Amino acid sequence: MSFAHLSPATLRQWLESDRPLTVVDIRDPLSFAGGHITHSQHLDNATVGAFIDQAPPETPVVVVCYHGHSSQQAASWLAGQGFSDVYSLDGGFEQWRYEHLDYVDTTS
């Protein structure tokens, strides 16, 4: 019941290789709407129940927050819910945006 850390560079490689994975963004809805990692989905208290019910527990899950701190707690919690391959994105969305601006979606 633990998670691993993931660098933005590794996540970019995974996304470009079409590796099966789910990227969840736990930032507030306004921040998510203002920009998020392409193909990520917003996850909050209102949507987490459906996510747990519908997401395959063996598919890797990458958790994104603002700076990579809150995502560690959320990743640990998701691992405790039975997800077997959970990651916290180091540096969070701010680091991602700095390194991979071309892979930021501004549509909700």
Phi, psi and omega in degrees: 000061178222178181231169177240161175271148181226132179280153175303322180297318179293318178300317179301317178299316180297316180296319181287339179268004181059030175298135178297122176195164177236129176252121179245137183248119185261009177291169181296157185301323180293318177295317178299315180296330180284345179161136180206164178299132179308133179075009176276163177235149180282137179229123177216187182301330181283335186249350186295326179298313178295322179299313181298321180290328189256333184283133177296126184294344180268349178283131179302140178239127177249123182259132182239134172232205182288306187232007177094012180261303180297330180296333179294318178294316180294320179296318178298318180295315179297321176299321178292342178270003175108000176283128191268346186221084188242140182229150170250128181284116179298131180083349177062197182295326181298318177291319178302311182299323179295318185270333189223050182305329180290351180243037176244129180257133180250014174253143183271000000 
